[in-house]
């Protein structure tokens, strides 16, 4: 697959992402995409990929076997108990 394509912007400001690019990026009809300007370039990704990237980043700092959900629930319960005591 080529990693570069030349496209024309139509009168409504639209471009069509070539099928090979959509397939390589895992972009499917109905997917939500995120556009970002970075170093004077337009970058496109899916919300799914952004979430996966964030999860990988967080995993670097969380010990194996630790559930962040369980920790959050425990924190909320402690706060609720503290508020009830006041």
The first five atom37 places (N, CA, C, CB, O) and aatype in JSON, in Angstrom:
{
  "aatype": [20, 20, 20, 20, 20, 20, 20, 20, 20, 20, 20, 20, 20, 20, 20, 20, 20, 20, 20, 20, 20, 20, 20, 20, 20, 20, 20, 20, 20, 20, 20, 20, 20, 20, 20, 20, 20, 20, 20, 20, 20, 20, 20, 20, 20, 20, 20, 20, 20, 20, 20, 20, 20, 20, 20, 20, 20, 20, 20, 20, 20, 20, 20, 20, 20, 20, 20, 20, 20, 20, 20, 20, 20, 20, 20, 20, 20, 20, 20, 20, 20, 20, 20, 20, 20, 20],
  "atom_mask": [
    [1, 1, 1, 1, 1],
    [1, 1, 1, 1, 1],
    [1, 1, 1, 1, 1],
    [1, 1, 1, 1, 1],
    [1, 1, 1, 1, 1],
    [1, 1, 1, 1, 1],
    [1, 1, 1, 1, 1],
    [1, 1, 1, 1, 1],
    [1, 1, 1, 1, 1],
    [1, 1, 1, 1, 1],
    [1, 1, 1, 1, 1],
    [1, 1, 1, 1, 1],
    [1, 1, 1, 1, 1],
    [1, 1, 1, 1, 1],
    [1, 1, 1, 1, 1],
    [1, 1, 1, 1, 1],
    [1, 1, 1, 1, 1],
    [1, 1, 1, 1, 1],
    [1, 1, 1, 1, 1],
    [1, 1, 1, 1, 1],
    [1, 1, 1, 1, 1],
    [1, 1, 1, 1, 1],
    [1, 1, 1, 1, 1],
    [1, 1, 1, 1, 1],
    [1, 1, 1, 1, 1],
    [1, 1, 1, 1, 1],
    [1, 1, 1, 1, 1],
    [1, 1, 1, 1, 1],
    [1, 1, 1, 1, 1],
    [1, 1, 1, 1, 1],
    [1, 1, 1, 1, 1],
    [1, 1, 1, 1, 1],
    [1, 1, 1, 1, 1],
    [1, 1, 1, 1, 1],
    [1, 1, 1, 1, 1],
    [1, 1, 1, 1, 1],
    [1, 1, 1, 1, 1],
    [1, 1, 1, 1, 1],
    [1, 1, 1, 1, 1],
    [1, 1, 1, 1, 1],
    [1, 1, 1, 1, 1],
    [1, 1, 1, 1, 1],
    [1, 1, 1, 1, 1],
    [1, 1, 1, 1, 1],
    [1, 1, 1, 1, 1],
    [1, 1, 1, 1, 1],
    [1, 1, 1, 1, 1],
    [1, 1, 1, 1, 1],
    [1, 1, 1, 1, 1],
    [1, 1, 1, 1, 1],
    [1, 1, 1, 1, 1],
    [1, 1, 1, 1, 1],
    [1, 1, 1, 1, 1],
    [1, 1, 1, 1, 1],
    [1, 1, 1, 1, 1],
    [1, 1, 1, 1, 1],
    [1, 1, 1, 1, 1],
    [1, 1, 1, 1, 1],
    [1, 1, 1, 1, 1],
    [1, 1, 1, 1, 1],
    [1, 1, 1, 1, 1],
    [1, 1, 1, 1, 1],
    [1, 1, 1, 1, 1],
    [1, 1, 1, 1, 1],
    [1, 1, 1, 1, 1],
    [1, 1, 1, 1, 1],
    [1, 1, 1, 1, 1],
    [1, 1, 1, 1, 1],
    [1, 1, 1, 1, 1],
    [1, 1, 1, 1, 1],
    [1, 1, 1, 1, 1],
    [1, 1, 1, 1, 1],
    [1, 1, 1, 1, 1],
    [1, 1, 1, 1, 1],
    [1, 1, 1, 1, 1],
    [1, 1, 1, 1, 1],
    [1, 1, 1, 1, 1],
    [1, 1, 1, 1, 1],
    [1, 1, 1, 1, 1],
    [1, 1, 1, 1, 1],
    [1, 1, 1, 1, 1],
    [1, 1, 1, 1, 1],
    [1, 1, 1, 1, 1],
    [1, 1, 1, 1, 1],
    [1, 1, 1, 1, 1],
    [1, 1, 1, 1, 1]
  ],
  "atom_positions": [
    [[0.84, -1.18, 0.0], [0.0, 0.0, 0.0], [0.88, 1.24, 0.0], [-0.95, 0.0, 1.21], [1.88, 1.3, 0.71]],
    [[0.5, 2.2, -0.78], [1.19, 3.47, -0.8], [0.83, 4.23, 0.47], [0.83, 4.29, -2.07], [-0.29, 4.14, 0.96]],
    [[1.78, 4.99, 1.0], [1.51, 5.76, 2.21], [1.24, 7.23, 1.88], [2.68, 5.65, 3.19], [1.22, 8.08, 2.77]],
    [[1.04, 7.51, 0.6], [0.79, 8.88, 0.2], [-0.2, 8.88, -0.96], [2.1, 9.6, -0.19], [-0.15, 8.01, -1.83]],
    [[-1.09, 9.86, -0.96], [-2.06, 10.0, -2.05], [-2.31, 11.48, -2.27], [-3.39, 9.24, -1.74], [-2.28, 12.27, -1.32]],
    [[-2.56, 11.85, -3.5], [-2.95, 13.23, -3.82], [-4.44, 13.25, -4.06], [-2.17, 13.77, -5.06], [-4.97, 12.46, -4.84]],
    [[-5.12, 14.16, -3.37], [-6.57, 14.26, -3.46], [-6.95, 15.7, -3.77], [-7.24, 13.78, -2.16], [-6.19, 16.63, -3.49]],
    [[-8.11, 15.87, -4.32], [-8.66, 17.22, -4.53], [-9.76, 17.47, -3.5], [-9.21, 17.39, -5.99], [-10.55, 16.58, -3.19]],
    [[-9.79, 18.67, -2.99], [-10.84, 19.09, -2.08], [-11.99, 19.59, -2.94], [-10.34, 20.21, -1.07], [-11.79, 20.41, -3.84]],
    [[-13.22, 19.08, -2.68], [-14.34, 19.53, -3.5], [-14.84, 20.89, -3.02], [-15.49, 18.5, -3.45], [-14.3, 21.46, -2.08]],
    [[-15.87, 21.4, -3.68], [-16.37, 22.74, -3.38], [-16.93, 22.86, -1.98], [-17.42, 23.14, -4.39], [-17.05, 23.97, -1.46]],
    [[-17.28, 21.74, -1.35], [-17.8, 21.76, 0.02], [-16.7, 21.53, 1.05], [-18.87, 20.7, 0.18], [-16.98, 21.42, 2.24]],
    [[-15.44, 21.47, 0.61], [-14.32, 21.26, 1.52], [-14.11, 19.8, 1.88], [-14.54, 22.04, 2.77], [-13.42, 19.5, 2.85]],
    [[-14.7, 18.89, 1.11], [-14.61, 17.46, 1.43], [-13.53, 16.77, 0.62], [-15.95, 16.79, 1.18], [-13.22, 17.15, -0.51]],
    [[-12.96, 15.74, 1.25], [-12.06, 14.83, 0.55], [-12.52, 13.42, 0.86], [-10.55, 15.06, 0.98], [-13.14, 13.17, 1.89]],
    [[-12.22, 12.51, -0.03], [-12.56, 11.1, 0.18], [-11.28, 10.38, 0.56], [-13.21, 10.46, -1.1], [-10.27, 10.44, -0.15]],
    [[-11.32, 9.69, 1.7], [-10.17, 8.9, 2.14], [-10.16, 7.62, 1.3], [-10.23, 8.59, 3.69], [-11.14, 6.87, 1.32]],
    [[-9.07, 7.36, 0.58], [-9.04, 6.15, -0.26], [-9.27, 4.88, 0.57], [-7.69, 6.06, -0.99], [-8.89, 4.81, 1.74]],
    [[-9.9, 3.9, -0.05], [-10.25, 2.65, 0.63], [-9.03, 1.98, 1.24], [-10.93, 1.68, -0.34], [-9.11, 1.45, 2.35]],
    [[-7.9, 2.0, 0.55], [-6.7, 1.35, 1.1], [-6.23, 2.03, 2.38], [-5.56, 1.35, 0.06], [-5.73, 1.37, 3.28]],
    [[-6.39, 3.35, 2.46], [-6.02, 4.09, 3.67], [-7.0, 3.75, 4.8], [-6.0, 5.62, 3.4], [-6.6, 3.51, 5.93]],
    [[-8.31, 3.74, 4.47], [-9.31, 3.41, 5.49], [-9.07, 2.01, 6.03], [-10.73, 3.51, 4.91], [-9.17, 1.78, 7.24]],
    [[-8.77, 1.08, 5.16], [-8.52, -0.29, 5.6], [-7.28, -0.35, 6.49], [-8.34, -1.22, 4.38], [-7.3, -1.01, 7.53]],
    [[-6.21, 0.32, 6.09], [-4.97, 0.3, 6.88], [-5.16, 0.91, 8.26], [-3.86, 1.04, 6.14], [-4.53, 0.48, 9.22]],
    [[-6.03, 1.92, 8.35], [-6.27, 2.6, 9.63], [-7.43, 2.0, 10.4], [-6.53, 4.07, 9.38], [-7.7, 2.41, 11.53]],
    [[-8.11, 1.04, 9.81], [-9.25, 0.43, 10.5], [-10.44, 1.36, 10.59], [-8.85, 0.0, 11.89], [-11.22, 1.28, 11.55]],
    [[-10.6, 2.24, 9.61], [-11.73, 3.17, 9.6], [-12.88, 2.52, 8.85], [-11.33, 4.55, 8.94], [-12.75, 2.15, 7.68]],
    [[-14.01, 2.39, 9.53], [-15.21, 1.77, 8.95], [-16.33, 2.79, 8.86], [-15.65, 0.55, 9.79], [-16.32, 3.8, 9.58]],
    [[-17.3, 2.55, 7.98], [-18.44, 3.47, 7.89], [-19.08, 3.67, 9.26], [-19.5, 2.94, 6.89], [-19.34, 2.72, 10.0]],
    [[-19.33, 4.93, 9.6], [-19.95, 5.26, 10.88], [-18.97, 5.5, 12.01], [-20.86, 4.17, 11.28], [-19.36, 5.99, 13.07]],
    [[-17.68, 5.17, 11.8], [-16.68, 5.41, 12.84], [-16.5, 6.91, 13.06], [-15.34, 4.77, 12.46], [-16.6, 7.71, 12.13]],
    [[-16.22, 7.26, 14.31], [-15.92, 8.64, 14.65], [-14.41, 8.84, 14.48], [-16.38, 8.99, 16.1], [-13.61, 8.06, 15.0]],
    [[-14.04, 9.88, 13.74], [-12.63, 10.16, 13.55], [-12.26, 11.48, 14.21], [-12.28, 10.19, 12.04], [-13.11, 12.33, 14.45]],
    [[-10.98, 11.62, 14.49], [-10.46, 12.84, 15.11], [-9.44, 13.44, 14.15], [-9.82, 12.54, 16.52], [-8.53, 12.75, 13.68]],
    [[-9.61, 14.72, 13.85], [-8.65, 15.44, 13.03], [-7.82, 16.34, 13.93], [-9.37, 16.26, 11.92], [-8.35, 16.96, 14.86]],
    [[-6.53, 16.42, 13.64], [-5.65, 17.24, 14.45], [-4.62, 17.88, 13.53], [-4.96, 16.41, 15.57], [-4.09, 17.23, 12.63]],
    [[-4.33, 19.14, 13.76], [-3.26, 19.81, 13.03], [-2.0, 19.68, 13.87], [-3.6, 21.32, 12.74], [-1.97, 20.08, 15.03]],
    [[-0.96, 19.12, 13.27], [0.3, 18.9, 13.96], [1.43, 19.24, 12.99], [0.43, 17.44, 14.48], [1.52, 18.66, 11.91]],
    [[2.27, 20.18, 13.39], [3.4, 20.6, 12.54], [2.92, 20.95, 11.13], [4.46, 19.49, 12.46], [3.51, 20.52, 10.14]],
    [[1.86, 21.74, 11.05], [1.3, 22.19, 9.77], [0.8, 21.05, 8.89], [2.32, 22.99, 9.02], [0.74, 21.19, 7.67]],
    [[0.46, 19.93, 9.5], [-0.1, 18.8, 8.76], [-1.41, 18.37, 9.41], [0.89, 17.62, 8.72], [-1.59, 18.52, 10.62]],
    [[-2.3, 17.85, 8.6], [-3.57, 17.33, 9.11], [-3.4, 15.85, 9.38], [-4.73, 17.59, 8.11], [-3.01, 15.09, 8.5]],
    [[-3.69, 15.46, 10.61], [-3.58, 14.04, 11.01], [-4.98, 13.54, 11.32], [-2.63, 13.85, 12.25], [-5.8, 14.27, 11.87]],
    [[-5.25, 12.3, 10.97], [-6.56, 11.71, 11.2], [-6.39, 10.36, 11.89], [-7.35, 11.55, 9.87], [-5.51, 9.56, 11.54]],
    [[-7.22, 10.13, 12.87], [-7.23, 8.84, 13.57], [-8.66, 8.57, 14.02], [-6.24, 8.85, 14.79], [-9.53, 9.44, 13.92]],
    [[-8.89, 7.38, 14.52], [-10.23, 7.06, 15.02], [-10.25, 7.22, 16.54], [-10.65, 5.61, 14.62], [-9.21, 7.19, 17.19]],
    [[-11.44, 7.4, 17.07], [-11.58, 7.47, 18.53], [-11.11, 6.17, 19.15], [-13.05, 7.77, 18.93], [-10.48, 6.17, 20.21]],
    [[-11.41, 5.05, 18.48], [-11.0, 3.75, 18.99], [-9.48, 3.69, 19.15], [-11.49, 2.62, 18.06], [-8.98, 3.22, 20.17]],
    [[-8.75, 4.15, 18.15], [-7.29, 4.14, 18.22], [-6.78, 5.09, 19.31], [-6.69, 4.54, 16.86], [-5.8, 4.78, 19.99]],
    [[-7.43, 6.23, 19.49], [-7.01, 7.17, 20.53], [-7.21, 6.57, 21.91], [-7.78, 8.49, 20.42], [-6.37, 6.73, 22.8]],
    [[-8.34, 5.87, 22.1], [-8.61, 5.22, 23.39], [-7.58, 4.13, 23.64], [-10.04, 4.63, 23.42], [-7.06, 4.0, 24.75]],
    [[-7.28, 3.32, 22.6], [-6.28, 2.26, 22.75], [-4.92, 2.85, 23.12], [-6.16, 1.45, 21.45], [-4.21, 2.29, 23.96]],
    [[-4.56, 3.96, 22.5], [-3.28, 4.62, 22.81], [-3.26, 5.11, 24.25], [-3.03, 5.81, 21.84], [-2.25, 4.96, 24.95]],
    [[-4.35, 5.69, 24.7], [-4.43, 6.17, 26.09], [-4.34, 5.0, 27.07], [-5.74, 6.94, 26.32], [-3.69, 5.11, 28.11]],
    [[-5.01, 3.9, 26.74], [-4.95, 2.72, 27.61], [-3.53, 2.17, 27.71], [-5.91, 1.62, 27.1], [-3.08, 1.79, 28.79]],
    [[-2.81, 2.13, 26.58], [-1.41, 1.67, 26.61], [-0.56, 2.58, 27.48], [-0.82, 1.61, 25.19], [0.29, 2.1, 28.24]],
    [[-0.79, 3.87, 27.38], [-0.03, 4.84, 28.18], [-0.3, 4.63, 29.67], [-0.39, 6.28, 27.77], [0.64, 4.62, 30.47]],
    [[-1.55, 4.46, 30.04], [-1.91, 4.27, 31.44], [-1.33, 2.96, 31.97], [-3.44, 4.28, 31.62], [-0.85, 2.9, 33.1]],
    [[-1.37, 1.91, 31.16], [-0.85, 0.6, 31.59], [0.61, 0.66, 32.01], [-1.01, -0.42, 30.48], [1.04, -0.13, 32.85]],
    [[1.36, 1.58, 31.45], [2.78, 1.72, 31.82], [2.93, 2.06, 33.3], [3.46, 2.81, 30.96], [3.95, 1.74, 33.91]],
    [[1.93, 2.71, 33.88], [2.03, 3.23, 35.23], [1.18, 2.46, 36.24], [1.65, 4.66, 35.25], [1.14, 2.83, 37.41]],
    [[0.49, 1.42, 35.79], [-0.38, 0.64, 36.67], [0.21, -0.76, 36.81], [-1.85, 0.58, 36.12], [0.53, -1.42, 35.83]],
    [[0.36, -1.19, 38.07], [0.92, -2.51, 38.32], [-0.03, -3.6, 37.82], [1.21, -2.7, 39.82], [-1.25, -3.43, 37.88]],
    [[0.53, -4.71, 37.31], [-0.33, -5.81, 36.87], [-1.24, -6.28, 38.0], [0.53, -6.99, 36.35], [-0.82, -6.36, 39.16]],
    [[-2.47, -6.59, 37.67], [-3.43, -7.08, 38.66], [-4.18, -5.98, 39.38], [-2.72, -7.92, 39.65], [-5.11, -6.26, 40.13]],
    [[-3.8, -4.72, 39.17], [-4.48, -3.6, 39.82], [-5.65, -3.17, 38.95], [-3.49, -2.4, 40.07], [-5.49, -2.95, 37.75]],
    [[-6.81, -3.04, 39.56], [-8.0, -2.58, 38.85], [-8.24, -1.12, 39.2], [-9.24, -3.46, 39.21], [-8.55, -0.79, 40.35]],
    [[-8.1, -0.25, 38.22], [-8.35, 1.17, 38.46], [-9.81, 1.42, 38.8], [-7.94, 2.0, 37.25], [-10.13, 2.34, 39.55]],
    [[-10.69, 0.61, 38.25], [-12.12, 0.74, 38.55], [-12.37, 0.43, 40.02], [-12.97, -0.21, 37.66], [-13.06, 1.18, 40.71]],
    [[-11.79, -0.68, 40.5], [-11.96, -1.03, 41.91], [-11.38, 0.05, 42.83], [-11.29, -2.39, 42.21], [-11.97, 0.38, 43.86]],
    [[-10.23, 0.6, 42.45], [-9.62, 1.67, 43.26], [-10.51, 2.9, 43.28], [-8.22, 2.03, 42.72], [-10.66, 3.54, 44.32]],
    [[-11.09, 3.25, 42.13], [-11.98, 4.41, 42.07], [-13.22, 4.19, 42.94], [-12.39, 4.69, 40.62], [-13.63, 5.09, 43.69]],
    [[-13.81, 3.01, 42.85], [-14.99, 2.71, 43.67], [-14.65, 2.78, 45.15], [-15.56, 1.32, 43.31], [-15.42, 3.33, 45.94]],
    [[-13.51, 2.22, 45.54], [-13.08, 2.26, 46.95], [-12.88, 3.7, 47.41], [-11.79, 1.45, 47.15], [-13.28, 4.06, 48.51]],
    [[-12.26, 4.52, 46.56], [-12.07, 5.94, 46.89], [-13.4, 6.63, 47.1], [-11.28, 6.66, 45.79], [-13.57, 7.39, 48.06]],
    [[-14.35, 6.39, 46.21], [-15.67, 7.03, 46.31], [-16.39, 6.59, 47.59], [-16.54, 6.68, 45.08], [-17.04, 7.4, 48.25]],
    [[-16.25, 5.33, 47.93], [-16.9, 4.84, 49.16], [-16.28, 5.48, 50.38], [-16.8, 3.31, 49.26], [-16.99, 5.85, 51.32]],
    [[-14.95, 5.62, 50.4], [-14.29, 6.29, 51.53], [-14.74, 7.74, 51.64], [-12.75, 6.23, 51.37], [-15.0, 8.24, 52.74]],
    [[-14.84, 8.42, 50.51], [-15.31, 9.81, 50.52], [-16.74, 9.9, 51.02], [-15.2, 10.43, 49.13], [-17.07, 10.79, 51.81]],
    [[-17.6, 8.99, 50.56], [-19.0, 9.0, 50.99], [-19.1, 8.73, 52.48], [-19.82, 7.96, 50.21], [-19.9, 9.37, 53.17]],
    [[-18.28, 7.8, 53.0], [-18.3, 7.49, 54.42], [-17.8, 8.69, 55.23], [-17.44, 6.24, 54.71], [-18.35, 8.99, 56.29]],
    [[-16.78, 9.37, 54.73], [-16.24, 10.54, 55.4], [-17.27, 11.67, 55.42], [-14.94, 11.01, 54.72], [-17.43, 12.36, 56.42]],
    [[-17.98, 11.85, 54.29], [-19.02, 12.88, 54.22], [-20.17, 12.56, 55.17], [-19.53, 13.0, 52.79], [-20.74, 13.47, 55.78]],
    [[-20.51, 11.29, 55.31], [-21.6, 10.89, 56.21], [-21.22, 11.13, 57.66], [-21.94, 9.41, 56.0], [-22.1, 11.42, 58.48]],
    [[-19.93, 11.03, 58.0], [-19.47, 11.24, 59.37], [-19.45, 12.72, 59.73], [-18.08, 10.63, 59.54], [-19.44, 13.06, 60.92]],
    [[-19.44, 13.59, 58.76], [-19.32, 15.03, 59.05], [-20.61, 15.66, 59.42], [-18.76, 15.76, 57.88], [-20.66, 16.86, 59.69]]
  ]
}
